């Protein structure tokens, strides 16, 4: 994907004005990722973002009605980009078992910078998704936001990998539950390793989270 120049298309319901349509909009996205990663979503405000990008706070509201709407957008962007990565990584792999392994690697391994989209720091964005994305749907408005497609990109990613699960094991009755558990669990284990290490067995071993969940998935599918 390094040599591709992707156009990440996000549901228009998730923004007031497409931030990818202007230099200021792209700056809003780029700097908001940096600030949310640096200070956390609770402390982050549009006022602080406006100071960082040297633009009036009102200009940010032209793109997003609230910082919650911005978080939903960033989360959706991440999962849309992740689905692109899945498609690319598995395009020439015939074995469903190998495709599932590659998919699990993408879902559980640390993210690296993708130069095809210069204004988005995917590493920092992944950290935000790992630590803050629950706040995008653990809200009282989750049902209404779901109806307007706020979580379609996440669901599409889960669905794509679930389809591979069914290729490996056509009798599996819980493919979506399995993959969503892997994703949320991998995020939790990474967070625990960084902040609450006594709750996990993650060490400095390379890809230990990936190893655990790959083993878990294939053991489950054999039962």
C-alpha positions as CSV (number, residue, x, y, z in Angstrom):
1,X,0.0,0.0,0.0
2,X,3.0,2.3,0.2
3,X,2.8,3.2,-3.4
4,X,-1.0,3.7,-3.5
5,X,-2.7,7.0,-2.9
6,X,-6.0,6.0,-1.2
7,X,-9.1,8.1,-1.0
8,X,-10.8,7.1,2.2
9,X,-14.5,7.6,1.7
10,X,-16.4,8.2,4.9
11,X,-20.2,8.2,5.3
12,X,-21.4,11.9,4.7
13,X,-23.7,11.5,7.7
14,X,-20.6,11.7,10.0
15,X,-19.5,15.2,9.2
16,X,-21.0,18.6,8.4
17,X,-18.4,19.4,5.8
18,X,-16.0,16.8,4.3
19,X,-12.6,17.5,6.1
20,X,-10.8,15.9,3.2
21,X,-12.1,18.6,0.8
22,X,-9.8,21.4,2.1
23,X,-6.4,22.1,3.5
24,X,-8.0,23.4,6.7
25,X,-10.1,20.2,7.1
26,X,-7.1,18.0,6.7
27,X,-5.3,20.1,9.2
28,X,-8.2,19.7,11.6
29,X,-7.9,15.9,11.3
30,X,-4.2,15.8,11.5
31,X,-3.8,18.0,14.6
32,X,-6.8,16.6,16.4
33,X,-5.2,13.1,16.2
34,X,-2.0,14.5,17.7
35,X,-3.8,16.3,20.5
36,X,-6.2,13.5,21.4
37,X,-3.3,11.1,21.6
38,X,-1.3,13.6,23.7
39,X,-3.9,14.7,26.2
40,X,-6.8,12.2,26.0
41,X,-10.3,12.7,24.7
42,X,-11.8,14.1,27.9
43,X,-9.3,17.0,28.1
44,X,-9.3,17.7,24.3
45,X,-11.5,20.6,23.2
46,X,-12.1,22.4,19.9
47,X,-10.8,25.6,21.6
48,X,-7.4,23.8,22.1
49,X,-7.5,22.5,18.6
50,X,-8.3,26.0,17.2
51,X,-5.2,27.4,19.0
52,X,-3.0,24.6,17.7
53,X,-4.1,25.1,14.0
54,X,-4.3,28.9,14.4
55,X,-7.8,29.1,13.1
56,X,-11.1,30.3,14.8
57,X,-12.9,27.7,16.8
58,X,-16.0,28.4,14.6
59,X,-14.1,27.1,11.6
60,X,-13.8,23.6,13.2
61,X,-17.6,23.6,13.8
62,X,-18.1,23.9,10.1
63,X,-16.7,20.3,9.8
64,X,-18.0,18.7,13.0
65,X,-20.8,19.6,15.3
66,X,-19.1,18.3,18.4
67,X,-15.9,16.6,19.5
68,X,-17.9,13.4,19.8
69,X,-18.8,13.7,16.1
70,X,-15.1,14.1,15.4
71,X,-14.3,10.9,17.4
72,X,-16.9,8.9,15.5
73,X,-15.4,10.2,12.3
74,X,-11.8,9.3,13.3
75,X,-13.0,5.8,14.4
76,X,-14.8,5.3,11.1
77,X,-11.8,6.5,9.2
78,X,-9.6,4.0,11.0
79,X,-11.9,1.0,10.3
80,X,-12.3,2.0,6.6
81,X,-8.6,2.1,6.3
82,X,-8.2,-1.2,8.1
83,X,-10.6,-2.8,5.6
84,X,-8.5,-1.5,2.7
85,X,-5.5,-3.1,4.4
86,X,-7.3,-6.4,4.7
87,X,-8.4,-6.5,1.1
88,X,-4.8,-5.6,-0.1
89,X,-3.1,-8.2,2.2
90,X,-5.4,-11.1,1.2
91,X,-5.8,-10.3,-2.5
92,X,-3.4,-13.0,-3.8
93,X,-3.8,-15.6,-0.9
94,X,-5.9,-18.6,-1.9
95,X,-5.9,-20.5,1.4
96,X,-8.6,-19.4,3.7
97,X,-6.5,-20.4,6.7
98,X,-3.7,-18.2,5.6
99,X,-6.0,-15.3,4.8
100,X,-7.5,-15.7,8.3
101,X,-4.0,-15.6,9.8
102,X,-3.1,-12.5,7.9
103,X,-6.4,-10.8,8.9
104,X,-5.8,-11.6,12.6
105,X,-2.3,-10.1,12.2
106,X,-3.7,-6.9,10.9
107,X,-6.4,-6.7,13.6
108,X,-4.0,-7.4,16.5
109,X,-0.5,-6.2,15.6
110,X,0.8,-2.6,16.1
111,X,0.1,-0.3,13.2
112,X,2.8,1.3,11.1
113,X,2.7,4.5,9.1
114,X,1.0,4.3,5.7
115,X,2.5,6.9,3.4
116,X,-0.4,6.7,1.0
117,X,-2.3,9.2,3.2
118,X,0.2,11.9,4.2
119,X,-1.9,14.0,6.6
120,X,-3.0,11.1,8.9
121,X,-0.7,9.6,11.4
122,X,-2.1,6.0,11.5
123,X,0.1,5.0,14.5
124,X,-1.4,7.7,16.7
125,X,-4.8,7.1,15.3
126,X,-4.6,3.5,16.2
127,X,-3.7,4.4,19.8
128,X,-6.8,6.6,19.9
129,X,-9.0,3.8,18.6
130,X,-7.4,1.4,21.2
131,X,-8.0,3.7,24.1
132,X,-10.9,5.9,23.2
133,X,-13.1,4.3,20.6
134,X,-15.5,2.7,23.2
135,X,-16.6,6.3,23.9
136,X,-17.8,6.6,20.3
137,X,-20.6,4.0,20.9
138,X,-21.0,3.7,24.7
139,X,-23.4,6.6,24.7
140,X,-27.1,7.2,25.1
141,X,-27.4,8.0,21.4
142,X,-25.8,4.9,20.1
143,X,-28.9,3.5,18.6
144,X,-29.7,6.7,16.7
145,X,-26.1,7.0,15.5
146,X,-26.1,3.3,14.4
147,X,-29.2,4.0,12.3
148,X,-27.4,6.8,10.4
149,X,-24.4,4.5,9.7
150,X,-21.9,5.7,12.3
151,X,-20.5,2.3,12.8
152,X,-20.8,0.8,9.4
153,X,-17.1,0.7,8.7
154,X,-16.4,-1.2,11.9
155,X,-19.2,-3.7,11.2
156,X,-17.9,-4.1,7.6
157,X,-14.4,-5.0,8.9
158,X,-15.9,-7.6,11.3
159,X,-18.1,-8.9,8.5
160,X,-15.3,-9.3,6.1
161,X,-13.1,-11.4,8.5
162,X,-16.2,-13.3,9.7
163,X,-16.7,-14.5,6.1
164,X,-13.2,-15.9,6.1
165,X,-14.0,-17.7,9.4
166,X,-16.9,-19.4,7.7
167,X,-14.6,-20.5,4.8
168,X,-12.3,-22.1,7.3
169,X,-15.2,-23.6,9.4
170,X,-18.6,-23.5,7.6
171,X,-20.3,-24.8,10.7
172,X,-19.1,-22.0,13.0
173,X,-22.2,-20.4,14.6
174,X,-20.6,-17.3,16.1
175,X,-18.2,-15.8,13.5
176,X,-19.1,-12.2,14.2
177,X,-18.9,-12.7,18.0
178,X,-15.6,-14.4,17.6
179,X,-14.0,-11.6,15.5
180,X,-15.4,-8.7,17.5
181,X,-14.1,-10.4,20.6
182,X,-10.7,-10.7,19.1
183,X,-10.6,-7.0,18.1
184,X,-11.9,-5.6,21.4
185,X,-9.8,-8.1,23.4
186,X,-6.6,-7.2,21.5
187,X,-7.2,-3.5,22.2
188,X,-7.8,-4.3,25.9
189,X,-4.7,-6.4,26.2
190,X,-2.5,-3.7,24.6
191,X,-4.0,-1.1,27.0
192,X,-3.5,-3.4,30.0
193,X,0.1,-4.1,29.0
194,X,0.8,-0.3,28.9
195,X,-1.1,0.7,32.0
196,X,-2.4,-2.3,34.1
197,X,0.2,-5.0,33.4
198,X,-1.0,-7.3,36.2
199,X,-4.2,-7.9,34.2
200,X,-2.3,-9.4,31.3
201,X,0.5,-11.8,30.4
202,X,1.8,-9.7,27.5
203,X,5.6,-9.3,27.7
204,X,8.2,-7.9,25.3
205,X,7.8,-11.0,23.2
206,X,7.2,-10.0,19.6
207,X,3.5,-10.1,18.6
208,X,2.5,-12.0,21.8
209,X,-1.1,-10.6,21.5
210,X,-1.3,-11.8,17.9
211,X,0.0,-15.2,18.9
212,X,-2.5,-15.5,21.6
213,X,-5.6,-14.6,19.5
214,X,-4.5,-16.5,16.5
215,X,-4.1,-19.6,18.7
216,X,-7.4,-18.9,20.4
217,X,-9.3,-18.5,17.1
218,X,-8.0,-21.7,15.5
219,X,-8.5,-23.7,18.6
220,X,-12.1,-22.5,18.8
221,X,-12.7,-23.4,15.2
222,X,-11.4,-26.9,15.8
223,X,-13.8,-27.6,18.6
